[in-house]
Amino acid sequence: MHQPALQLPELQVVGMSDIVEHPGQERAAAFGAPFYTDYERMVAETQPDFVVVIVPHTIHAQVATTCLGMGINVLTEKPIALEVAEADAMIAAAKATNKKLGVVFQHRFRPEIRAAKAILTAGVLGNIQHVEMTAFWTRAASYYRLGAWRGTWRGEGGGVLLNQAIHHLDLLCFLAGQPDRVYAATPTRRHAIQTEDTAQAHLEWANGALGALHTSTAEGGPSERFQIVGTAGILEIGDQSIRHWRFAQDIDAHIQHAEPFARLEMIEEQVPLDASVQGNHVAVYQQYIAALRTGTPFTDGEQGRMALELADAMILSSQTHTAVTLPIDRAAFSALLSRLQSQA
């Protein structure tokens, strides 16, 4: 996934690091770059403009904060970290060194997501009232046998929420804003793993909007369904699709002035899609490089933290059987994660 982005003409790979020499050396040789087993030595000797962190997310925070402390910009894969307290430390390190911390969330660049963001930013939907997202990431048992770290508290810090659905948690926060209150269930229903293979959440926003989120690796169905209902219209977003309906009358006006059983007329609007940018890593790198060169907006650490905090809130809610208010209690989640890891 990263290889096409690393081949952008404006990029030069000056070094690669991996604790496993093979195939690390082969990857480095393919780019004509020196290979290191020690990433700190690589950074010190090559002095890159930025480092891309593509290591297990259990050590995202360690590698990123070290590189930021060495005065190097960082672009890290999702999720930003294992837990939100680590993300806080990464963001603080970026601010302290005046360096840019970016997070890879390529789905933000899908044409239908960009179109939805434009509609919401323009206020065409009115005030958001309801958000509903369903995402299925069906996985076979053999998937979890590919690596001993998969589906474990020590290796992932979560299941479907941290690994697969983190993309959809990010899209939900990106388009509708981060919820303020969460009540969730995160069971393990089919797979023989430690962490959740399914998650269901009731969501609340400060403006009174309500929402529901369901995701699973143990169920089958369409990969994605995302609906946002506002006072002035509705958006329905799927994988490579988007539909927009405008209400002929704002819902508040309809409630106040319509006849008792009058139907609210919905008018479908055509949504033009810009296919010049696709939801891939190339788009992420291009955005990040532009941010380094000109200071344009990018998916920074604070934006990258939102999805992780929502995932952590859902896990904390499920484990404590209580509603969780965001921002979450960092100490409470850290204690929970430590307990789950020690019991595994």
N, C-alpha and C positions, 0 to 999 in steps of 0.2 A: 504493500500500500504506500509506503514512503518512497520507494525507489523512483517512481516517475517524478515526484517532487524534488528529489535530490538531483535529478538530471536537468532541472531548470537552468537555462543559460546564464542567469544572473547568480547562480550558486557555484561554489567550488568546495568540494569536500576536502578538508585539510587533515582529517584524522578520524579514525574509528576505533572504538574500544568495546571489548567484550571480555568477560571473565573466562569464556570458553574460546580457546585459540582457533579451533576449527568448528564451524565454518567462518569465524570472525575474520581470520586472515584472508580468506577467499573474498569475502564481501569488500574488505578494504582494498584488496588488489584490483577488484573490478572497477573501483573509482580512482585508482592510481593514488591512493592515500596510505600513509603509514598506519600500522596497526599497533594498538596498545592493549595490554591487559589491565592497566591502571589508568582510569579515566582522569584522575587528577594530574597525572604526569602528562597525559595528552593535552589537557587544557593549558597547563603551564608552558609546554613546549610549542604548541601551535597557535595559541592566543586567537581563537576563532571569534568571529563577530557574534555568533550564538551557538549554543549547544542544543541538540535535539535529544530529549530523554525518551528512549524506547525500551526501558527496562521494566521488570515486573512492578506493578504499582505499589507493592509493599515498600519499595525503596525510592519511589519518585521524590519524596520529600528530601531524603538524604542527599541524593545526587543533585537535585535542583538547588537546594540551599547552599551546598558546597560550591557549585559553579557560580551562583549569584554572589557568594562571598568572595570569589576570586575575580569579580568584576566582569562576569560574562553574562550576556542575555540568555534566556532559557525558553525553549518551546518544548512542552512536555505532553506526552500522550495522555489520554483520558484513562481513568478518572484522575483528577489532579493529584490525589493522594489517597492513602488508606482510610484516613479519618479526617474530619474537618479541622481538628486542632493542628494537624500537620499542614493543612492548606493555609491556615492562619499564619503559621511560621514562614511558609514559602512567600506569601504575600508581603509579610513584614520584611523579609530579606530583600525582596525586590525594591521595596520603598527605601530601605536603608542604603542600598547601593545605587539607587536611581537607575536600575536596569529593568528591562521589560520581561515579564513572565507571561508567556502565552500558553494556551491549552488547546489541544487538538480536538475540535468538535466539528467535523467536516459536514455533518448533516445540516448545519445552519446555512450552508451554501447551496442546498438543493433549490432549483428554480421555484418550486411550489412553496417552500418555506420562506424564501426571499419575498415572494409575492404576498404571502400572508402577513409577513412583518410590515410590508409597506401599507397594506390595508389597515392594519391595527394602528400603526404609527399615525396615519392620516385621520384616525378617529372615525372611520366610516362605519365601524360596527357599533359605535356608541360605547356605553359602559358595559364591560364584560359582566355577565351574570352567571354563566355556567361553562365549565370546561370538562370535557370527558376524553380520556385517552386510553386506548387498548393497544397493546403491542405484544405479539407472540414471537418468541425466539425458540422454536422447537429444537430440542437437542436430544440426541440418542444417548443411551448409557455409555456407549463407546467414546463419546466426546469427552466425558469426564475421566475416562481412563487414559486419555492422551498425556496427562501430566498429573503428578501426585498433588500439585498445588491447587488444582481445579476443585471448586466447590468446597474449599476449606476455609476456616476462619483465619488461620495463620497465613495461608497462601493468597487469599483474596480479600478477606475482611467482609465478605458478603457474597451472595450468589448472583442471581439474575439482576439484582439492582446495581451492583458494582461493576459487573462485567458487561452484560449485554444492554440492559435497559437504561444505562446511564445516559445514552444518547437521547432517549425519549424524555427522560427527566430534564435533560438540558433544553430540549425543544419546548417543553411545557413552560419552563422558567423563562426562556428566551422570548416566547410569544405572549404568555399570560402573566409573567412575573412570578417570583417565588412565593408559594403559599405562606400564610402566617400560622396555620394550625393544621396538624395532621393527626389522623387516627387510622392505624394500619394493622393489617394481619399479613405476616410473611411466613407462611407454612412451607414445609418440605413435603410435597404430596406424592411424587412419583419416583424421583431419583434417589439413589443411595448416596447422598452427600450430606455434609454437615450444615451447609448454609441453605438459604431459601431458594426454592425453584419456582415459587409463585409469590406475587405480592399484590395486595388489594388495599387501596387507601381512599379514605374520605378526606377531601381537601377544603380548606377555607381561606379566603383572602380578606384583607382588611376592609375592602370596599363592600363586603357582603357577598361576593361571588362564591359559589360552591363548585366543587369538582369531584371527579372520581378518576382513579387511575388503576388499571389492571394490567399486569404483565406476567409472563410465564415462559419457562423453558419446558414445561411439562404438559402443555396444551397445544392443540393445533388450531389454525385459523389464519385469516389475513394478517400479514406482517404488521400492519399499522392502521389504526383508525383514530382520527383526532378531530374533535368538534369543539368549536368555540361559539358560544351564543352570547350576543350582546343585545342591548336595548334597541338597536337599529338594524340588526341583521345576523346572519349565521355564516360561519366558515366551516367547511368540511375538508379535511386534508388527509390524503392517503399517500401511499408510495407512488410518486410521480403523478399525482393528481390533486386538484383543488377545485372546489365549487364555492361560490359566494351568492347568497340570497340577501337581497335588501328588503326590509319591511316597507310596505307602502306607507305605513304610519308608525312612528316611534311607539314602542310598547306602552310607555307611560301615557301617551296621548290616547292610544287605543283603549286602555283600561278605563280612562276617565270619560271618554266621549262616545265609544262605540255602543251599538245596540246590544242587548243582553247576550245574544248567541252569535254575534257577528264573528266571522272568521277573519283572522289577521292575514291580509294578502301578502304573499312573498313573491318577489320578482327576482329571477335569476340574472345575475350580471356575469358577463364574460370576463375572465381573468387572464390577461396576457402573461405569458411566461417568457423569461429571458434565459435562453439555453446557453448563453455565452459563458456562463460560469456553472460548473457542476459541483455536486456535493462530494468532493474528493479531497485528498491530501494536498494536491496541487493548489487548490483554492486557499487552503489554510496557510500554506507556505507563502503564497503571494500576498495574502493579507498581512501576515506577520512581517515579511520583508518591507512592505510599504510602511508599516508602522515604525520599523527601525529607521527607515530613510526619511520619512516625512512627518511622523507623529500622528498618522491617521488612526482612527479607532480600530481595535482588534479584540479578539476574545481573550481578555486578560485573566489574571488569577482570580479576581473577585467574581467575574462572570463564571469562570470554571468551577469555583467553589459552590455555586448555588445548587447544581445537580447533586454533588456529593453530600451537601448538607441535607437536601431533601431525602436522599437515600438513607443517610444516618438517622434522620428523624423517623423514617418509616420503620427501620429496624428497632430503634429505641422504643417506639410506640408499641410495636408488636411484642417485644420482650417484656415490657412493663405493664401491658394491657391498659395503657392510659393514652389520652390525647397529648401530643407534644407541641409546644409552641416554639416557633422559630424566631430568632436564632436559638439553636439548641444549647443545652447545658453541656459544654465541652467535657468537663470533668466526669459527668454522669455517663456520657457515651464512652469515653476512654476506659472507665471502670468496667462498663458492660463488655466492651470488646476484649479487654484483658481476661475477664472471666470466661467468656466464650472460647477464647484461644486456649486458656489453661485447661478447660474441660474437654477439649477436642482430642 
